[in-house]
């Protein structure tokens, strides 16, 4: 578990990384340009805000998994509601429309 100052710092970095995935359009657009052959990615480049939101949500959830957080409800007790809620909403949106992984 994350304890003390190092724990606080690691949570702060995790939140910053997740928020960058969820809210920084420049970050997502730079990731998209590397994957232009994908049809869904092409939709995002056309400015479809729903597709762009879906892509940002998925990037955020993947970042959450990379941080070792597999059950986002655990964050509810450890983070302020203002930091937890956008992360949890992205997870819920991804559950409603999961990526197709083969």
Buried (B, 14 or more C-beta within 10 A) or exposed (E): EEEEEEEEEEBEEBBEBBBBBBEEEEBBEEBBEEEEEEEBBBBBBEEBEEBBBBBBBBBBBEBBEEBEBEEBEEBEEEBEEEBBEBBBEBBEBBEEEEEEEE
